[in-house]
Amino acid sequence: MNGEQGWDRAHWLWMAALVGGSSYFAAVILHLDGALIWAWKASGVGLLAAWAAANAYGRGGWTMAAALAFGALGDWMLDAIGMMQGAAAFAAGHVIAIVLYLGNRRAAMTGSQKLLVAVVVPLALLAAWGLTKTAEPDQMAAALAYTAIVALMAATAWASRFPRYRTGIGAMLFLASDLFIFAGEGGALSKDVTMWLVWPLYFGGQALIAWGVVGTLAKEAKL
């Protein structure tokens, strides 16, 4: 993405977000912890939210910025406060994103695209159930409820008018990252494996979502 395209009013924030989010993977691999590490973790998506706000020309842009801000809050809360509180922040961000996507539905979709949208939620729920069925009932219920929300976010993103190879795929990567978290927590995969997958899928997904939505809305506002 080129900051000279005319619509990007704070390209340096985009670059800073990529640096912050990408570099945090080192903390994942090294198993670093502490208050500064929690802030580092939140920096990538937090800067994406700031970038989205800097390029917000209307309600849609501010809605995307809010969804990303809740994602950054969730990143921080997961480690600083707890899993349930962090998940609640993420869920709030997903609900905000769902509202945005439903308000920007694609005018027409092919049969295969409609099929994908229809199966994302049930397949994600089936996968989450399989990965958490040995957990305590309340934990499994929370995992399924959260999965339903993030899968609906992914489905509505795919059905939206925003670029599928950016926002659509980004939302699917986000969903995949959460399923890998469940795989690691439930023992289906070793955490030594999932740690290589969860953060890259998550942050890459958030960056693609932001790029697709913010770029589309900002360029339209410039016309």
JOFENZI-V30309 format. One record per pair of residues at least 6 apart in sequence whose C-alpha atoms are under 8 Angstrom apart, sorted by sequence separation. I is the first residue (numbers start at 1). J is the second residue. If there is no record, write none. Layout:
i = {I/I}
j = {J/J}
//
This chain:
i = {3/27/55/56/77/78/158/162/183/184/185/3/78/79/133/157/183/184/3/53/77/78/132/2/52/53/56/77/78/158/159/27/52/76/157/158/184/74/75/129/132/157/158/183/52/53/74/77/52/73/74/158/181/51/74/154/157/180/49/50/74/128/129/24/49/73/74/128/24/48/49/73/154/180/181/49/71/153/154/180/21/49/70/71/125/128/20/21/48/49/70/154/177/178/20/21/154/177/21/22/46/70/71/125/176/177/20/21/45/46/70/124/125/20/21/45/69/124/151/177/178/19/46/67/68/150/176/177/17/18/45/46/67/17/45/46/66/67/121/124/174/16/17/44/147/173/174/17/43/67/173/174/17/42/66/67/121/16/17/42/120/121/147/173/174/64/120/173/174/14/42/63/64/172/13/14/41/42/63/120/121/170/171/13/41/120/170/171/64/169/170/13/14/38/39/63/118/170/13/38/117/167/170/171/116/117/169/170/11/60/169/10/38/117/167/168/38/117/166/167/166/167/10/167/9/10/35/114/166/167/9/113/166/167/8/7/131/163/109/132/162/163/105/128/131/132/135/162/127/131/134/106/95/98/102/105/106/107/128/132/162/91/94/98/101/105/106/124/131/94/97/101/104/105/106/131/104/131/91/95/98/101/102/104/87/91/94/98/101/101/68/68/64/64/64/61/61/61/60/61/45/52/56/44/48/55/57/45/56/57/45/48/52/56/55/57/29/28/29/28/25/25/22/22/21/18/8/7/8/7/7/7}
j = {9/33/61/62/83/84/164/168/189/190/191/10/85/86/140/164/190/191/11/61/85/86/140/11/61/62/65/86/87/167/168/37/62/86/167/168/194/85/86/140/143/168/169/194/64/65/86/89/65/86/87/171/194/65/88/168/171/194/64/65/89/143/144/40/65/89/90/144/41/65/66/90/171/197/198/67/89/171/172/198/40/68/89/90/144/147/40/41/68/69/90/174/197/198/41/42/175/198/43/44/68/92/93/147/198/199/43/44/68/69/93/147/148/44/45/69/93/148/175/201/202/44/71/92/93/175/201/202/43/44/71/72/93/44/72/73/93/94/148/151/201/44/45/72/175/201/202/46/72/96/202/203/47/72/96/97/151/47/48/73/151/152/178/204/205/96/152/205/206/47/75/96/97/205/47/48/75/76/97/154/155/204/205/48/76/155/205/206/100/205/206/50/51/75/76/100/155/207/51/76/155/205/208/209/155/156/208/209/51/100/209/51/79/158/208/209/80/159/208/209/209/210/54/211/54/55/80/159/211/212/55/159/212/213/55/55/179/212/159/182/212/213/156/179/182/183/186/213/179/183/186/159/149/152/156/159/160/161/182/186/216/146/149/153/156/160/161/179/186/150/153/157/160/161/162/187/161/188/149/153/156/159/160/162/146/150/153/157/160/161/206/210/210/213/214/213/214/217/217/218/203/210/214/203/207/214/217/206/217/218/207/210/214/218/218/221/195/195/196/199/199/200/200/203/203/207/215/215/218/218/219/222}
//
